């Protein structure tokens, strides 16, 4: 597992809010934090340090953050902060801009400038999201250009914003299976995605290095593949055509990326691995116990039962039926 998890239920009621505030100050620039629910506070937060980047998925009762001019003068870590809203809503005021943010919206703030983040008035309903804090020096786009983004409501639903959103939500989902040794590499992947997103929104792709552009293209291709694994006709020519590149360039991208990651899989092998992993998860899911094995395979783009059984046994050392029997408890 990467990082540490805070659950307010593990802390005495009277200490929960103050304890959580201290954790937040470790992740972001100091600010004044208040909540109408401080006396009966609830929060869950996962702190993941990925090399130079701090990522912190959080669910929290409505809370207000104010970073004042005085706090800026006292401490400026020279960072950008990005927030992704996943549930609920927030209002943000920064460098004279004010906007409201809902699910799949993104915003960026600069620790050198005051800001205020406030919850909407009304119900005691948790706000869910992901915070990311990273050094300004890692961004290839100049601070003057980045200023154009500060305090603006930006979309996490399309193009590189959707890739960034998927990566951040995936980190939380897969955190239990990730190892601490994965953290630096994941941090650099995230830096590349952030750089590509900044450049795309600002129409400044020329500022990106060739390596970052290649990393972003691979991320887009992988996201496309994951969304279309159910299609048995998902082949390298289809993938290449969907991204307006040649099949040879697709293979070269994957080869270069695999060498950098120490993996070594071809495009077709990576697609097959993703399909088998999806089928393996479904076979171990109690909710899908009664779904026939051939139907599980077909939903992951593997319609030929014999081919699926052979590939599954090669990958995991068991047939799909044997794996399901070992993974699922006997029905009562």
C-alpha positions in Angstrom: 0.0 0.0 0.0 1.1 3.5 -0.8 0.7 6.2 1.8 -1.3 6.5 5.0 -5.0 6.7 5.7 -6.7 8.9 8.2 -10.2 8.1 9.5 -11.8 10.5 12.0 -13.7 7.6 13.6 -10.3 6.4 14.9 -9.7 9.6 16.9 -11.7 10.8 20.0 -14.5 13.1 18.9 -13.1 16.2 20.7 -9.7 15.8 18.8 -10.9 14.9 15.3 -11.1 18.3 13.7 -7.7 19.6 15.1 -6.0 16.3 14.2 -7.3 16.5 10.6 -6.3 20.1 10.2 -2.7 19.2 11.1 -2.7 16.5 8.4 -4.0 19.0 5.8 -1.2 21.4 6.7 1.3 18.7 6.0 0.0 18.4 2.5 -0.8 21.9 1.5 0.2 25.5 2.2 -1.0 26.6 5.7 -4.5 28.2 5.8 -7.2 29.0 8.3 -9.6 26.0 8.4 -13.0 26.2 9.9 -16.2 24.1 9.8 -19.7 24.3 11.2 -19.2 20.7 12.1 -16.0 20.9 14.0 -17.6 19.6 17.2 -18.8 16.5 15.5 -16.4 16.2 12.7 -16.0 13.4 10.1 -13.3 12.9 7.4 -11.5 10.2 5.6 -8.2 11.1 3.9 -5.5 9.1 2.1 -2.0 10.8 2.0 0.2 9.5 -0.9 3.6 11.0 -1.4 4.6 10.2 -4.9 8.2 11.5 -5.2 7.8 15.3 -5.4 4.0 15.2 -5.7 1.5 14.9 -2.8 -1.8 13.3 -3.7 -4.6 13.2 -1.2 -8.1 11.8 -1.9 -10.5 13.0 0.7 -14.1 12.8 1.9 -14.9 15.5 4.4 -17.9 17.3 6.0 -18.3 20.9 4.6 -15.2 22.9 5.5 -13.8 26.4 4.7 -10.1 27.2 3.8 -8.7 30.7 3.8 -5.1 31.4 2.9 -4.5 35.1 3.7 -1.8 37.5 2.6 -0.3 37.2 6.1 0.0 33.4 5.7 1.5 33.8 2.3 4.2 36.1 3.7 4.9 33.7 6.6 5.2 30.6 4.4 5.2 30.0 0.7 6.3 26.5 -0.4 6.3 27.6 -4.1 3.7 25.1 -5.1 0.7 24.8 -7.3 -2.4 23.1 -5.8 -4.9 21.2 -8.1 -8.3 20.0 -6.8 -10.6 17.6 -8.5 -14.2 17.5 -7.2 -15.9 14.1 -7.2 -18.9 14.7 -5.1 -20.7 17.7 -3.6 -19.7 21.2 -4.5 -17.3 24.0 -3.6 -16.9 27.7 -4.2 -13.4 29.1 -4.9 -12.1 32.7 -4.9 -8.6 33.3 -6.1 -6.7 36.2 -7.8 -10.0 38.1 -8.2 -11.9 35.2 -9.8 -14.8 33.4 -8.1 -16.6 30.3 -9.4 -18.6 27.3 -8.2 -17.3 23.7 -8.8 -19.1 20.4 -9.0 -18.3 16.8 -9.9 -15.5 16.3 -12.4 -14.5 20.0 -12.2 -10.8 21.0 -11.7 -9.2 24.1 -10.4 -5.7 25.3 -9.8 -4.4 27.7 -7.1 -0.9 29.2 -6.5 0.4 29.1 -2.9 2.0 32.6 -3.5 -1.5 34.1 -3.8 -4.4 34.2 -1.2 -7.4 32.1 -1.8 -10.7 31.0 -0.2 -12.4 27.7 -0.6 -15.9 27.5 0.9 -18.6 24.8 0.9 -22.1 25.6 -0.3 -24.6 26.6 2.3 -27.0 23.9 3.4 -26.9 20.2 4.1 -24.5 18.2 6.2 -23.2 16.3 3.2 -19.6 15.3 2.7 -17.6 16.7 -0.2 -15.4 14.2 -2.0 -12.4 15.0 -4.1 -8.7 14.6 -4.7 -6.0 17.3 -3.9 -2.7 17.4 -5.6 0.3 19.6 -4.6 3.4 19.9 -6.7 6.4 22.2 -7.2 6.0 25.0 -9.7 9.5 24.2 -11.0 8.3 20.9 -12.4 5.9 22.6 -14.9 7.3 23.4 -18.3 4.8 26.3 -18.8 5.8 29.7 -17.5 4.1 31.1 -14.3 2.7 34.0 -16.4 0.9 31.5 -18.6 -0.3 29.4 -15.7 -1.8 32.5 -14.1 -4.4 32.4 -16.9 -5.7 29.2 -15.3 -5.8 30.2 -11.7 -9.2 30.2 -10.1 -11.0 29.1 -13.3 -13.4 26.2 -13.5 -11.8 23.6 -15.8 -13.2 20.4 -17.1 -12.0 16.9 -16.0 -14.4 15.2 -18.4 -12.6 15.5 -21.8 -9.3 15.2 -23.5 -6.2 15.3 -21.2 -8.4 16.5 -18.3 -10.3 13.2 -18.5 -6.9 11.3 -18.5 -5.8 13.2 -15.4 -9.1 12.5 -13.7 -8.9 8.8 -14.5 -5.3 8.6 -13.2 -6.2 10.4 -9.9 -9.2 8.3 -9.2 -7.3 5.1 -10.2 -4.6 5.9 -7.7 -7.1 5.7 -4.8 -8.8 2.6 -6.2 -5.6 0.7 -6.6 -3.7 2.0 -3.6 -3.9 -1.2 -1.7 -2.2 -3.2 -4.4 0.5 -0.6 -5.1 3.9 -0.8 -3.4 5.9 2.1 -1.9 8.6 1.4 -4.5 6.0 2.3 -7.2 5.6 5.8 -5.7 8.5 7.7 -7.5 7.5 6.3 -10.9 3.9 7.1 -10.4 4.8 10.6 -9.4 6.7 11.2 -12.6 3.8 9.8 -14.7 1.5 12.3 -12.8 3.9 15.2 -13.5 3.8 14.3 -17.2 0.0 14.3 -17.2 -0.1 17.6 -15.3 2.3 19.1 -17.8 0.3 17.9 -20.8 -2.9 19.1 -19.2 -1.5 22.6 -18.5 -0.1 22.8 -22.0 -3.3 21.6 -23.7 -5.6 24.0 -21.7 -3.2 26.9 -22.4 -2.6 25.8 -26.1 1.1 25.6 -25.3 2.0 22.1 -26.4 5.3 23.4 -27.9 6.6 23.8 -24.3 6.4 20.1 -23.7 9.4 17.8 -24.1 9.2 15.0 -26.7 9.2 12.5 -23.8 6.2 14.2 -22.1 4.3 14.2 -25.4 5.0 10.5 -25.9 4.0 9.7 -22.3 0.7 11.5 -22.8 0.0 9.8 -26.1 0.6 6.4 -24.4 -1.7 7.4 -21.6 -4.4 8.3 -24.1 -4.0 5.1 -25.9 -4.2 3.0 -22.8 -7.3 4.9 -21.6 -8.9 4.2 -25.0 -8.0 0.5 -24.8 -9.4 0.1 -21.3 -12.7 1.7 -22.4 -13.0 -0.8 -25.4 -11.7 -4.1 -24.0 -15.2 -5.6 -24.5 -14.7 -5.3 -28.3 -13.0 -8.5 -29.6 -12.0 -6.6 -32.7 -9.8 -4.2 -30.7 -6.5 -4.8 -32.5 -3.4 -2.6 -33.0 -4.6 -1.3 -36.4 -7.9 -0.3 -34.9 -6.1 1.4 -31.9 -3.7 3.2 -34.3 -6.5 4.4 -36.5 -8.5 5.8 -33.6 -5.4 8.0 -32.7 -4.5 9.0 -36.2 -1.1 7.3 -36.1 0.5 4.5 -38.0 0.6 0.9 -36.6 4.4 1.1 -36.7 4.4 4.3 -34.6 2.0 2.7 -32.2 4.4 -0.2 -31.7 7.4 2.1 -31.3 5.6 4.2 -28.7 4.8 1.1 -26.7 8.3 -0.3 -27.1 9.9 2.9 -25.9 7.5 3.2 -23.0 8.0 -0.4 -22.0 11.8 0.0 -22.0 11.4 3.0 -19.7 9.0 1.2 -17.4 11.0 -2.1 -17.4 8.0 -4.0 -18.7 8.6 -5.2 -22.3 5.0 -6.0 -23.5 3.9 -5.5 -27.0 0.6 -3.7 -27.7 -1.3 -6.9 -28.3 0.2 -8.5 -25.2 -0.7 -5.5 -23.1 -4.3 -5.6 -24.4 -4.5 -9.3 -23.6 -3.2 -8.8 -20.1 -5.8 -6.1 -19.4 -8.5 -8.4 -20.6 -7.3 -11.3 -18.5 -7.0 -9.1 -15.5 -10.6 -7.9 -15.9 -11.9 -11.4 -16.3 -9.8 -12.5 -13.2 -11.4 -9.8 -11.1 -14.9 -10.8 -12.2 -14.3 -14.5 -11.5 -13.4 -13.5 -7.9 -16.4 -11.3 -7.5 -19.1 -12.9 -5.3 -21.8 -10.8 -7.0 -20.9 -12.5 -10.3 -20.8 -16.0 -8.9 -23.7 -17.2 -11.1 -22.5 -15.5 -14.3 -21.2 -18.3 -16.7 -17.5 -18.3 -17.2 -17.9 -17.9 -21.0 -20.0 -14.8 -20.4 -17.3 -13.3 -18.2 -14.7 -13.9 -20.9 -16.9 -12.5 -23.6 -17.6 -9.2 -21.7 -13.8 -8.7 -21.7 -13.4 -9.3 -25.5 -12.5 -13.0 -25.3 -15.3 -14.8 -27.0 -13.5 -18.1 -27.7 -13.8 -20.3 -24.6 -10.9 -22.5 -25.4 -8.6 -19.6 -26.2 -9.6 -17.9 -22.9 -9.0 -21.0 -20.8 -5.6 -21.6 -22.4 -4.5 -17.9 -22.0 -5.8 -17.8 -18.4 -4.0 -20.9 -17.3 -0.8 -19.7 -18.9 -1.1 -16.4 -17.0 -2.3 -17.6 -13.6 -1.5 -21.3 -13.4 -5.1 -22.3 -13.0 -8.1 -22.7 -15.3 -10.8 -20.1 -14.9 -13.1 -22.6 -13.2 -10.3 -23.6 -10.7 -9.5 -19.9 -10.0 -13.2 -19.1 -9.3 -13.6 -22.1 -6.9 -10.5 -21.0 -5.0 -11.3 -17.4 -4.9 -15.0 -17.5 -3.8 -16.1 -18.8 -0.4 -18.6 -21.7 -0.5 -22.2 -20.5 -0.6 -24.0 -21.0 2.6 
